[in-house]
Amino acid sequence: MNTYNLCCIGHITLDKIVTPKNTVHMPGGTAFYFAHAISNLDSSNFQLVTALAQSEMDAVEAIRRKGIAVKVLPSTHSVYFENKYGKNQDNRSQRVLAKAEPFTIKGLQDVNAHIYHLGSLLADDFSLDVIKYLSAKGLLSVDVQGYLREVRGEKVYAIDWTDKEEALKYIHILKANEHEMEVLTGCSNPHQAALMLAELGVKEVLLTLGSRGSLIYAEENFYEIPAYPPAEIVDATGCGDTYMAGYLHMRTKGASYREAGNFAAAMCTIKLEASGPFCGTEEEVLRLL
């Protein structure tokens, strides 16, 4: 049974994007953006685990064609997000039109990796039991966004993470953006928020701060990571997932926190300059650095 250096677990979604000019359907979700980003680096020791309906299997086959090992768990439905934008792109309304089955211990028993990255999209994707189970098998990395989103009917509501004090004890690497950081800690200062999350048990705290770069706190040290200005911003969707793909890729290669953060930030800049998932190369990232 293969043991991979890195495994990303999460739903590939069906995204319906409605703007005043047109309506587009495309795949999305952490799993989608993370896997595509890794496929442009060294993906020989990476596995993707996802759950989606048969109707969305084309997205999986496209990832497999890039040389990625993909395990698909059965699900009656795929996660189906509808994002409606007004004339002002900041005005977004979101609905969830369908949900996939949550990930279970049973479904993950034959999945083995040194680092597991959980791409949560909704609060019930990964239970506390799954977090405990995976943390006993390897290092656990979590993007917190899904734990702060609850679906009632079709509407998405912002919530705090109910199990956070128990769950964070088991999470080695936690990624949050500035809004998520404030929900989790009640604190708007990234340095103070990072210290609070570390006190709850997180070993590597990654806070992404948009154009202000990112902040990493690990082993009682802060690392301020700059944002590399893009030539133009074309598409920000999936930037956080691209950051995590770059960061974890470099950490599995033995890079320092700062080296991994800088590489991740440079990947995000290249991602911002084109629509869709990251499709640059490691050489381009190093050139930008």
C-alpha positions as CSV (number, residue, x, y, z in Angstrom):
1,M,0.0,0.0,0.0
2,N,1.5,3.4,-1.1
3,T,2.4,6.0,1.5
4,Y,2.5,9.4,-0.1
5,N,4.5,12.4,1.1
6,L,1.4,14.6,0.7
7,C,-2.4,13.8,0.4
8,C,-5.1,16.4,-0.1
9,I,-8.6,15.4,1.0
10,G,-11.6,17.4,-0.1
11,H,-14.7,17.7,-2.3
12,I,-14.4,18.8,-5.9
13,T,-17.4,21.1,-6.4
14,L,-19.6,22.1,-9.3
15,D,-19.5,26.0,-9.3
16,K,-22.2,28.1,-11.0
17,I,-20.9,31.6,-11.3
18,V,-23.5,34.2,-12.2
19,T,-22.5,37.7,-13.2
20,P,-24.5,40.5,-14.9
21,K,-22.9,39.5,-18.2
22,N,-23.1,35.6,-18.2
23,T,-23.4,32.4,-16.3
24,V,-20.5,29.9,-16.2
25,H,-20.4,26.3,-14.8
26,M,-16.9,25.1,-13.7
27,P,-15.3,22.7,-11.2
28,G,-13.9,24.2,-8.0
29,G,-13.1,23.6,-4.4
30,T,-9.8,23.2,-2.5
31,A,-9.2,19.7,-3.9
32,F,-9.5,21.0,-7.5
33,Y,-7.2,24.0,-7.1
34,F,-4.7,22.2,-4.9
35,A,-4.4,19.2,-7.2
36,H,-3.9,21.3,-10.3
37,A,-1.3,23.4,-8.6
38,I,0.7,20.4,-7.4
39,S,0.5,18.8,-10.8
40,N,2.7,21.6,-12.2
41,L,5.3,20.9,-9.5
42,D,6.7,17.4,-8.6
43,S,3.5,15.5,-8.1
44,S,4.9,11.9,-8.1
45,N,4.4,11.5,-4.3
46,F,1.0,13.1,-4.0
47,Q,-2.5,11.7,-3.8
48,L,-5.9,13.4,-4.0
49,V,-8.9,11.9,-2.2
50,T,-12.3,13.4,-3.2
51,A,-16.0,12.5,-3.2
52,L,-18.3,13.6,-6.0
53,A,-21.2,12.5,-8.1
54,Q,-20.6,10.4,-11.3
55,S,-21.8,13.4,-13.3
56,E,-18.7,15.4,-12.3
57,M,-16.1,12.6,-13.0
58,D,-14.7,14.6,-16.0
59,A,-13.0,16.9,-13.5
60,V,-11.3,13.8,-11.9
61,E,-10.2,12.4,-15.2
62,A,-8.6,15.7,-16.2
63,I,-6.6,15.6,-13.0
64,R,-5.6,12.0,-13.6
65,R,-4.4,12.9,-17.1
66,K,-1.9,15.3,-15.3
67,G,-0.3,12.3,-13.6
68,I,-2.1,12.6,-10.2
69,A,-3.2,9.6,-8.2
70,V,-6.9,10.1,-7.3
71,K,-9.0,8.1,-5.0
72,V,-12.7,8.8,-5.5
73,L,-15.2,8.0,-2.7
74,P,-18.8,7.4,-3.8
75,S,-21.3,10.2,-3.3
76,T,-24.9,10.6,-4.6
77,H,-24.4,14.4,-5.2
78,S,-21.5,16.8,-5.7
79,V,-21.2,19.9,-3.7
80,Y,-22.9,22.5,-5.9
81,F,-22.2,26.2,-5.1
82,E,-24.0,29.1,-6.8
83,N,-22.1,32.4,-6.6
84,K,-24.0,35.5,-7.8
85,Y,-22.1,38.7,-8.3
86,G,-23.6,42.1,-8.8
87,K,-22.0,44.9,-10.8
88,N,-19.7,45.4,-7.9
89,Q,-17.6,42.2,-7.6
90,D,-17.5,42.5,-3.8
91,N,-21.3,42.0,-3.6
92,R,-21.6,38.2,-3.7
93,S,-24.5,36.0,-2.6
94,Q,-23.8,32.3,-2.2
95,R,-26.1,29.3,-2.1
96,V,-25.4,25.6,-1.8
97,L,-27.7,23.8,-4.2
98,A,-26.5,20.2,-3.3
99,K,-24.1,18.6,-0.8
100,A,-21.8,15.6,-1.1
101,E,-21.4,13.0,1.7
102,P,-18.9,13.9,4.4
103,F,-15.6,12.1,4.6
104,T,-15.5,9.2,7.1
105,I,-12.9,7.1,8.9
106,K,-14.0,4.0,7.0
107,G,-13.5,5.8,3.6
108,L,-10.0,6.9,4.6
109,Q,-8.6,3.7,6.1
110,D,-6.5,2.8,3.1
111,V,-5.2,6.3,2.7
112,N,-1.6,6.8,4.0
113,A,0.5,9.9,3.9
114,H,3.1,11.8,5.9
115,I,1.1,15.0,5.6
116,Y,-2.7,15.2,5.2
117,H,-4.2,18.5,4.0
118,L,-8.0,18.8,4.7
119,G,-9.7,21.2,2.2
120,S,-12.9,21.8,4.2
121,L,-15.7,23.7,2.3
122,L,-18.6,23.2,4.7
123,A,-18.7,22.7,8.5
124,D,-19.6,19.0,8.4
125,D,-17.1,17.8,5.8
126,F,-14.7,16.4,8.4
127,S,-15.9,15.4,11.9
128,L,-13.7,15.7,15.0
129,D,-13.3,11.9,14.9
130,V,-11.8,12.1,11.4
131,I,-9.4,14.8,12.5
132,K,-8.3,12.7,15.5
133,Y,-7.9,9.6,13.3
134,L,-5.8,11.2,10.6
135,S,-3.6,13.1,13.1
136,A,-2.6,9.7,14.5
137,K,-1.5,8.6,11.0
138,G,0.5,11.7,10.0
139,L,0.9,15.4,10.3
140,L,-2.5,17.2,9.8
141,S,-2.9,20.4,7.8
142,V,-6.2,22.2,7.7
143,D,-7.7,25.1,5.7
144,V,-10.2,26.4,8.2
145,Q,-12.6,28.1,5.8
146,G,-15.2,25.3,5.6
147,Y,-15.5,25.0,9.4
148,L,-16.8,28.6,9.4
149,R,-19.6,28.0,6.9
150,E,-22.9,26.3,7.7
151,V,-25.7,25.5,5.3
152,R,-29.3,25.9,6.4
153,G,-31.7,25.2,3.5
154,E,-29.7,26.5,0.6
155,K,-28.2,29.5,2.4
156,V,-24.7,29.7,3.7
157,Y,-24.2,31.2,7.1
158,A,-21.0,32.4,8.8
159,I,-20.4,30.6,12.1
160,D,-17.6,30.0,14.6
161,W,-16.0,26.5,14.7
162,T,-17.9,24.7,17.5
163,D,-15.2,22.0,18.1
164,K,-12.2,24.3,17.6
165,E,-10.6,24.0,21.1
166,E,-10.7,20.2,20.9
167,A,-9.8,20.0,17.2
168,L,-6.8,22.4,17.2
169,K,-4.9,20.1,19.6
170,Y,-4.6,17.6,16.7
171,I,-3.8,20.1,13.9
172,H,-0.2,20.6,13.1
173,I,-0.6,23.3,10.3
174,L,-3.6,25.6,10.2
175,K,-4.3,28.1,7.4
176,A,-6.7,31.0,7.8
177,N,-7.2,34.3,6.0
178,E,-7.6,37.6,7.9
179,H,-11.4,37.3,8.2
180,E,-11.3,33.7,9.3
181,M,-8.5,34.5,11.8
182,E,-10.8,37.1,13.4
183,V,-13.8,34.7,13.7
184,L,-11.6,32.1,15.3
185,T,-9.8,34.3,17.8
186,G,-11.8,37.5,18.1
187,C,-8.5,39.3,17.3
188,S,-7.7,41.6,14.3
189,N,-4.0,41.7,15.0
190,P,-2.3,38.8,13.1
191,H,0.6,38.4,15.5
192,Q,-1.8,38.2,18.5
193,A,-4.1,35.8,16.6
194,A,-1.2,33.6,15.7
195,L,-0.1,33.3,19.3
196,M,-3.6,32.5,20.4
197,L,-3.9,29.7,17.8
198,A,-0.5,28.3,18.9
199,E,-1.6,28.3,22.5
200,L,-4.6,26.1,21.4
201,G,-2.1,23.5,20.0
202,V,-1.3,24.5,16.4
203,K,2.4,24.0,15.6
204,E,2.5,26.0,12.3
205,V,0.1,28.9,12.0
206,L,-0.3,30.4,8.5
207,L,-2.3,33.6,8.1
208,T,-2.8,35.0,4.6
209,L,-3.4,38.7,4.6
210,G,-4.1,39.5,0.9
211,S,-1.9,42.3,-0.5
212,R,-0.1,42.6,2.8
213,G,1.4,39.1,2.3
214,S,1.2,36.4,4.9
215,L,2.4,35.6,8.4
216,I,3.8,32.3,9.6
217,Y,4.3,31.5,13.3
218,A,6.2,28.3,14.1
219,E,8.6,27.2,16.9
220,E,8.1,30.6,18.7
221,N,9.2,32.6,15.7
222,F,7.3,34.9,13.3
223,Y,8.1,34.9,9.6
224,E,6.7,37.9,7.6
225,I,6.2,36.8,4.0
226,P,5.8,39.5,1.4
227,A,3.2,39.5,-1.4
228,Y,4.8,39.8,-4.8
229,P,2.7,42.3,-6.8
230,P,1.1,40.7,-9.9
231,A,1.2,42.5,-13.3
232,E,-2.6,42.4,-13.2
233,I,-5.2,40.6,-11.1
234,V,-7.3,38.4,-13.4
235,D,-8.7,35.7,-11.1
236,A,-8.3,35.4,-7.3
237,T,-10.4,32.2,-7.0
238,G,-8.3,29.4,-5.4
239,C,-5.4,31.6,-4.3
240,G,-5.5,30.2,-0.7
241,D,-5.4,26.7,-2.0
242,T,-2.5,27.5,-4.3
243,Y,-0.6,29.0,-1.4
244,M,-1.1,25.8,0.6
245,A,0.0,23.6,-2.3
246,G,3.2,25.6,-2.6
247,Y,3.9,25.7,1.1
248,L,3.3,22.0,1.8
249,H,5.2,21.0,-1.4
250,M,8.2,22.9,-0.2
251,R,7.9,21.7,3.4
252,T,7.9,18.0,2.3
253,K,11.2,18.8,0.4
254,G,12.7,20.1,3.7
255,A,12.5,23.8,3.0
256,S,12.5,26.3,6.0
257,Y,9.3,28.0,7.0
258,R,10.4,31.2,5.3
259,E,11.5,29.5,2.1
260,A,8.2,27.6,1.9
261,G,6.2,30.8,2.6
262,N,8.0,32.8,-0.1
263,F,7.6,30.1,-2.7
264,A,3.8,29.8,-1.8
265,A,3.4,33.6,-2.1
266,A,5.1,33.7,-5.5
267,M,2.9,30.8,-6.7
268,C,-0.1,32.9,-5.7
269,T,1.1,35.9,-7.8
270,I,1.4,33.7,-10.9
271,K,-2.1,32.2,-10.2
272,L,-3.6,35.7,-9.8
273,E,-2.4,36.7,-13.3
274,A,-4.5,34.1,-15.1
275,S,-8.0,32.6,-14.8
276,G,-8.5,29.0,-13.6
277,P,-6.1,27.0,-11.4
278,F,-2.3,27.6,-11.2
279,C,-0.6,26.5,-14.4
280,G,2.8,28.0,-14.0
281,T,6.1,26.0,-13.4
282,E,8.5,25.7,-10.6
283,E,11.1,27.5,-12.7
284,E,8.7,30.5,-13.1
285,V,8.1,30.6,-9.4
286,L,11.9,30.6,-8.7
287,R,12.4,33.3,-11.3
288,L,9.8,35.5,-9.6
289,L,11.6,34.9,-6.3
